[in-house]
Amino acid sequence: MAPSPSPSPSAVPSSERPLRQHAPAAAARSQRIDWRTVFMMLPTRRFTAEELQRAVPGPMSRSVKLSIAVNLAAPTLVLMLAFGRDGPWRVPMAMVGFVVLLAWIGQRAWADPSSPAVRTGYWLMPLLAGGVAGWLFKDTEVPRQAMVAMAMMMLIGSLGLWFVIVHRHQYVQMRLAELDERERAVEMARRLAAAQLEPHFLFNTLASLQHWVATRDERAAPLLEALTGYLRATLPMFARPTLALGDEAEAVRRYLQVMQARLGERLRWQVRVEPPLQALPVPPGLLLTLVENAIEHGIEPQIAGGEVRLQAAWQDGEAVITVEDSGAGFATGAQEGLGLTNARERLALTHGASARLTMARAASGGCRAELRLPLPSTLSPAPGPQARTP
């Protein structure tokens, strides 16, 4: 077979061409020498309050503050003791003042490395150091070792402050880029879930509806009503990055109503969600995917059908959501499909490593999907589950 020709630039989608063309340029820019950095100039980008809130949501920790205090106080104390009690009193005063100023600018730089106060303090430090040196040497005989110690301390302090500002600035930039990329990945996964969930289910349902209408089957009207309710509940939800568990459970109920209209007595179902978990944020369509898998691979292959149960409860400080069916169970050599793979990726992107999705054989012989999510601080346990059955 002859190799297929390479696509021309015009054949490549416009959304992909900039990424391919700009990748070499970005690599070339990363190899260029930044002369502002070489001459210890500060970055020019200013961060907005919203950007800082995203990248640096909390203040400096106590451990970092204590570490800075110890590392600044230790050399200052050593130098002060090295001069002795008979040394010039202006030297220790200048040291303490310089350390306090350095700590204040460094703390401001940690919170906002692009702050005007930080930039002003950084550029005024050499002038202040010169003024302090003139004040020290005026009408006072300062030992040579004191002069050298003060000069070295100010030089090291200025270098350390420059490193803190530049490093923190780069950290905020990288964190913002990481969050943007993460949000884009979540959006792509959300769209993939919507595209994957709807087509074959809708096509099969519409095919059944068309056949029943053509044959004047009395099941057509209930199926049309159930499908309308499902579309009304599910179409808006994929426009949001997360969805309240109560809304997701309602979409699952609508889906199960449609499937029960199609399968009749072969399908039995139950949805049970504890009231405090109604507002728990979940990726939209995630539970729909699990329930759809339970019906497609567990209930439909069996002539006798079976039961699907969705339950959400509070357990050991976590929200435990289970989707269990009494169907055919795991097939020998079965592998995880695109739906479950996408579900795991969306969970990792929206809830981090603390969210877990496991698949196991159910006690009834079918399949059990268990989802564990951390609970926000605004939610609290309370008794009284709500059950909905057909």
C-alpha positions as CSV (number, residue, x, y, z in Angstrom):
1,M,0.0,0.0,0.0
2,A,1.4,3.4,-0.9
3,P,2.0,5.8,1.9
4,S,-0.6,8.5,2.2
5,P,0.6,12.0,1.2
6,S,1.3,14.5,3.9
7,P,-1.5,17.0,4.4
8,S,-0.9,20.4,3.0
9,P,-0.9,23.4,5.3
10,S,-4.3,24.4,4.1
11,A,-5.6,21.0,4.9
12,V,-4.6,21.2,8.5
13,P,-7.3,22.6,10.8
14,S,-6.7,26.2,11.7
15,S,-6.9,25.4,15.4
16,E,-3.9,23.1,15.1
17,R,-1.7,25.1,12.8
18,P,-0.7,27.8,15.3
19,L,0.4,25.1,17.8
20,R,2.6,23.4,15.2
21,Q,4.1,26.6,13.8
22,H,4.7,28.3,17.1
23,A,6.3,25.4,18.9
24,P,9.8,26.0,17.3
25,A,9.5,29.7,17.9
26,A,8.7,29.1,21.6
27,A,11.7,26.7,21.8
28,A,13.9,29.4,20.2
29,R,12.7,32.1,22.6
30,S,13.5,29.9,25.6
31,Q,17.2,29.7,24.4
32,R,17.6,33.4,24.0
33,I,19.6,35.4,26.6
34,D,17.4,37.6,28.7
35,W,19.6,40.6,29.2
36,R,17.2,42.0,31.9
37,T,17.9,39.0,34.0
38,V,21.7,39.2,33.3
39,F,21.8,42.8,34.6
40,M,19.5,41.9,37.5
41,M,16.5,43.9,36.2
42,L,13.1,43.0,37.5
43,P,10.3,41.4,35.4
44,T,7.9,43.9,33.8
45,R,4.6,42.0,34.0
46,R,2.1,43.2,36.5
47,F,-0.3,40.6,38.0
48,T,-3.9,41.5,38.7
49,A,-5.6,40.8,42.0
50,E,-7.6,38.0,40.4
51,E,-4.5,36.3,39.0
52,L,-2.8,36.5,42.4
53,Q,-5.8,35.0,44.0
54,R,-5.7,32.1,41.6
55,A,-2.0,31.4,41.8
56,V,-1.3,32.3,45.5
57,P,-4.6,31.7,47.3
58,G,-3.1,31.8,50.8
59,P,-0.6,33.9,52.8
60,M,2.9,32.9,53.5
61,S,2.9,29.9,55.9
62,R,4.3,30.2,59.4
63,S,7.1,27.7,58.6
64,V,8.4,29.9,55.8
65,K,8.2,33.0,58.0
66,L,10.1,31.3,60.7
67,S,12.7,30.0,58.3
68,I,13.3,33.5,56.9
69,A,13.5,35.0,60.4
70,V,16.1,32.4,61.5
71,N,18.2,32.7,58.4
72,L,18.3,36.5,58.7
73,A,18.7,36.7,62.5
74,A,21.5,34.1,62.7
75,P,24.2,35.9,60.6
76,T,23.2,39.3,62.0
77,L,23.7,38.0,65.6
78,V,27.0,36.4,64.6
79,L,28.4,39.7,63.1
80,M,27.2,41.7,66.0
81,L,29.0,39.4,68.5
82,A,32.1,39.4,66.3
83,F,32.4,43.2,66.7
84,G,32.2,42.9,70.5
85,R,30.7,45.3,73.0
86,D,33.4,47.9,72.3
87,G,32.6,48.2,68.6
88,P,30.8,51.2,67.1
89,W,27.1,51.2,68.1
90,R,26.0,52.4,64.6
91,V,27.1,49.1,63.0
92,P,24.6,46.8,64.8
93,M,21.9,49.4,64.4
94,A,22.5,49.5,60.6
95,M,22.5,45.7,60.5
96,V,19.2,45.4,62.3
97,G,17.6,48.1,60.1
98,F,18.8,46.5,56.9
99,V,17.5,43.1,58.0
100,V,14.1,44.5,58.9
101,L,13.8,46.3,55.5
102,L,15.0,43.2,53.7
103,A,12.4,41.0,55.5
104,W,9.6,43.5,54.8
105,I,10.3,43.7,51.0
106,G,10.7,39.9,50.8
107,Q,7.4,39.3,52.5
108,R,5.7,41.7,50.1
109,A,7.4,40.1,47.1
110,W,6.1,36.7,48.3
111,A,2.5,37.9,48.1
112,D,2.9,40.0,45.0
113,P,6.3,40.0,43.2
114,S,5.1,42.7,40.7
115,S,4.0,45.1,43.4
116,P,5.2,48.7,42.9
117,A,6.3,48.8,46.6
118,V,8.5,45.8,46.0
119,R,10.1,47.3,42.9
120,T,10.6,50.6,44.6
121,G,12.2,49.0,47.6
122,Y,14.5,46.9,45.5
123,W,15.9,49.9,43.6
124,L,16.1,52.1,46.7
125,M,18.2,49.5,48.6
126,P,21.5,50.5,47.0
127,L,20.8,54.2,47.7
128,L,19.9,53.4,51.3
129,A,23.0,51.2,51.6
130,G,25.2,54.1,50.4
131,G,23.5,56.5,52.8
132,V,24.0,54.1,55.7
133,A,27.6,53.7,54.9
134,G,28.2,57.4,54.8
135,W,26.4,57.7,58.2
136,L,28.5,54.9,59.6
137,F,31.8,56.3,58.5
138,K,31.1,59.9,59.4
139,D,33.2,61.1,62.4
140,T,33.6,57.4,63.4
141,E,36.5,55.0,63.1
142,V,35.0,51.8,61.8
143,P,37.2,48.7,61.8
144,R,38.0,47.3,58.5
145,Q,36.4,44.0,59.3
146,A,33.2,45.8,60.1
147,M,33.2,47.6,56.8
148,V,33.8,44.3,54.9
149,A,31.1,42.5,56.9
150,M,28.5,45.2,56.2
151,A,29.3,45.4,52.5
152,M,29.1,41.6,52.2
153,M,25.9,41.4,54.1
154,M,24.2,44.1,52.0
155,L,25.5,42.5,48.8
156,I,24.2,39.0,49.8
157,G,20.9,40.5,51.0
158,S,20.4,42.4,47.7
159,L,21.2,39.2,45.7
160,G,18.8,37.2,47.8
161,L,16.0,39.7,47.4
162,W,16.5,39.8,43.6
163,F,16.3,36.0,43.5
164,V,13.1,35.9,45.7
165,I,11.4,38.5,43.5
166,V,12.4,36.8,40.1
167,H,11.7,33.3,41.4
168,R,8.3,34.2,42.8
169,H,7.4,36.1,39.7
170,Q,8.2,33.0,37.5
171,Y,6.4,30.8,39.9
172,V,3.2,32.9,39.6
173,Q,3.5,32.9,35.8
174,M,4.0,29.1,35.6
175,R,1.1,28.5,38.1
176,L,-1.2,30.6,36.0
177,A,-0.2,28.8,32.8
178,E,-0.7,25.5,34.6
179,L,-4.2,26.5,35.8
180,D,-5.2,27.7,32.3
181,E,-4.0,24.5,30.8
182,R,-5.9,22.5,33.4
183,E,-9.1,24.5,32.7
184,R,-8.7,23.8,29.0
185,A,-8.3,20.1,29.7
186,V,-11.4,20.1,31.9
187,E,-13.4,21.8,29.2
188,M,-12.2,19.4,26.5
189,A,-13.0,16.4,28.8
190,R,-16.5,17.9,29.4
191,R,-17.1,18.3,25.7
192,L,-15.9,14.8,25.1
193,A,-18.2,13.4,27.7
194,A,-21.2,15.2,26.2
195,A,-20.3,14.1,22.7
196,Q,-19.8,10.5,23.9
197,L,-22.8,10.2,26.1
198,E,-25.6,11.5,23.8
199,P,-25.3,10.1,20.2
200,H,-25.8,6.4,20.4
201,F,-28.4,6.7,23.3
202,L,-30.4,9.2,21.3
203,F,-30.1,7.4,18.1
204,N,-31.4,4.1,19.7
205,T,-34.2,5.9,21.5
206,L,-35.3,7.8,18.4
207,A,-35.2,4.6,16.4
208,S,-37.5,2.9,18.9
209,L,-39.8,5.9,19.0
210,Q,-40.0,6.0,15.2
211,H,-40.9,2.3,15.1
212,W,-43.5,2.5,17.8
213,V,-45.1,5.6,16.1
214,A,-45.2,3.8,12.8
215,T,-46.8,0.7,14.3
216,R,-49.1,2.8,16.6
217,D,-47.6,1.2,19.6
218,E,-49.1,2.6,22.9
219,R,-45.6,2.8,24.3
220,A,-44.6,5.7,22.0
221,A,-46.3,8.5,24.0
222,P,-44.7,7.6,27.4
223,L,-41.3,7.2,25.6
224,L,-41.6,10.6,24.0
225,E,-42.6,12.2,27.3
226,A,-39.6,10.6,29.1
227,L,-37.2,11.6,26.3
228,T,-38.4,15.2,26.4
229,G,-37.9,15.3,30.2
230,Y,-34.4,13.8,29.7
231,L,-33.4,16.4,27.1
232,R,-34.8,19.2,29.2
233,A,-32.7,18.1,32.2
234,T,-29.4,17.2,30.4
235,L,-28.9,19.7,27.6
236,P,-28.1,22.7,29.8
237,M,-25.9,20.9,32.2
238,F,-22.9,20.3,29.9
239,A,-22.4,24.1,29.7
240,R,-21.0,24.1,33.2
241,P,-17.7,22.7,34.5
242,T,-19.3,21.2,37.6
243,L,-22.9,20.3,38.5
244,A,-24.6,19.8,41.8
245,L,-25.1,16.1,42.7
246,G,-28.9,16.7,43.1
247,D,-29.1,18.0,39.5
248,E,-27.0,15.1,38.2
249,A,-29.2,12.6,40.1
250,E,-32.3,14.2,38.5
251,A,-30.7,13.7,35.0
252,V,-30.0,10.1,35.9
253,R,-33.6,9.6,36.9
254,R,-34.8,11.1,33.6
255,Y,-32.4,8.7,31.7
256,L,-33.7,5.7,33.6
257,Q,-37.2,6.7,32.9
258,V,-36.4,6.7,29.2
259,M,-34.7,3.3,29.4
260,Q,-37.6,1.9,31.4
261,A,-40.0,3.0,28.7
262,R,-37.9,1.1,26.2
263,L,-37.1,-2.0,28.3
264,G,-40.3,-2.2,30.3
265,E,-40.3,-4.6,33.2
266,R,-36.8,-5.8,32.4
267,L,-35.5,-2.7,34.2
268,R,-35.9,-1.8,37.8
269,W,-34.1,1.2,39.3
270,Q,-33.5,3.2,42.5
271,V,-31.9,6.6,43.1
272,R,-31.0,7.5,46.7
273,V,-29.1,10.7,47.6
274,E,-28.7,12.0,51.2
275,P,-30.0,15.6,51.5
276,P,-26.6,17.2,52.6
277,L,-25.0,15.8,49.4
278,Q,-27.4,17.4,47.0
279,A,-25.1,20.4,46.6
280,L,-21.9,18.4,46.2
281,P,-20.2,19.5,42.9
282,V,-19.5,16.7,40.5
283,P,-18.4,16.6,36.8
284,P,-21.5,16.8,34.6
285,G,-22.5,13.6,33.0
286,L,-20.2,11.5,35.2
287,L,-22.9,9.5,36.9
288,L,-24.8,9.3,33.7
289,T,-21.8,7.5,32.1
290,L,-21.7,5.0,35.0
291,V,-25.4,4.3,34.9
292,E,-25.3,4.0,31.1
293,N,-22.5,1.5,31.3
294,A,-24.5,-0.5,33.9
295,I,-27.5,-0.8,31.6
296,E,-25.6,-1.3,28.4
297,H,-23.2,-4.0,29.7
298,G,-25.2,-5.4,32.6
299,I,-29.0,-5.2,32.1
300,E,-29.6,-5.2,28.3
301,P,-27.6,-8.4,27.7
302,Q,-29.8,-10.4,30.1
303,I,-33.2,-11.5,28.9
304,A,-34.6,-11.2,32.4
305,G,-33.1,-7.7,32.8
306,G,-32.1,-6.5,36.3
307,E,-31.9,-3.6,38.7
308,V,-29.7,-0.5,38.8
309,R,-29.2,1.4,42.0
310,L,-27.5,4.8,42.5
311,Q,-26.8,5.7,46.1
312,A,-24.9,8.7,47.6
313,A,-24.1,8.7,51.3
314,W,-21.7,10.2,53.8
315,Q,-19.1,7.8,55.0
316,D,-15.8,8.4,56.9
317,G,-15.7,12.1,56.1
318,E,-16.2,11.4,52.3
319,A,-19.0,11.4,49.9
320,V,-19.4,7.8,48.7
321,I,-21.5,7.4,45.5
322,T,-22.2,3.9,44.2
323,V,-23.7,2.7,40.9
324,E,-24.6,-1.0,41.2
325,D,-26.4,-3.4,38.9
326,S,-27.5,-7.0,39.1
327,G,-26.7,-7.7,35.5
328,A,-24.2,-9.9,33.7
329,G,-21.1,-8.6,35.6
330,F,-17.6,-8.4,34.3
331,A,-16.8,-10.2,31.1
332,T,-13.7,-12.3,30.9
333,G,-10.8,-10.2,29.6
334,A,-12.9,-7.0,29.5
335,Q,-11.0,-3.7,29.5
336,E,-11.9,-0.2,30.6
337,G,-13.6,1.7,27.8
338,L,-13.4,5.3,26.7
339,G,-16.2,6.4,29.0
340,L,-14.6,5.2,32.2
341,T,-11.1,6.4,31.2
342,N,-12.6,9.9,30.5
343,A,-14.4,9.8,33.8
344,R,-11.2,9.1,35.7
345,E,-9.4,12.0,33.9
346,R,-12.2,14.4,34.6
347,L,-12.2,13.4,38.3
348,A,-8.5,14.0,38.6
349,L,-8.8,17.4,36.9
350,T,-11.7,18.7,38.9
351,H,-11.1,17.0,42.4
352,G,-7.4,16.1,42.3
353,A,-5.8,12.9,43.6
354,S,-8.2,12.6,46.6
355,A,-11.1,11.5,44.3
356,R,-11.2,7.8,43.5
357,L,-13.3,5.7,41.1
358,T,-13.1,1.9,41.5
359,M,-14.9,-0.9,39.7
360,A,-15.6,-4.3,41.3
361,R,-17.9,-7.2,41.2
362,A,-21.1,-6.6,43.1
363,A,-22.5,-8.9,45.7
364,S,-25.5,-9.5,43.5
365,G,-23.2,-10.8,40.7
366,G,-23.3,-7.6,38.6
367,C,-20.9,-4.7,38.6
368,R,-20.4,-2.0,41.3
369,A,-18.8,1.4,40.6
370,E,-17.8,3.3,43.7
371,L,-16.9,7.0,43.6
372,R,-15.3,8.7,46.6
373,L,-15.1,12.5,46.7
374,P,-13.8,14.8,49.4
375,L,-16.5,16.9,51.0
376,P,-16.3,20.7,50.9
377,S,-16.3,22.5,54.3
378,T,-19.8,23.9,53.6
379,L,-21.3,20.4,53.7
380,S,-22.1,18.5,56.8
381,P,-23.5,15.0,57.5
382,A,-27.2,14.7,58.3
383,P,-29.5,11.7,58.4
384,G,-32.4,11.1,56.2
385,P,-31.7,9.9,52.7
386,Q,-34.1,10.6,49.9
387,A,-35.1,7.7,47.7
388,R,-36.7,7.8,44.3
389,T,-37.9,4.7,42.6
390,P,-40.1,4.2,39.5
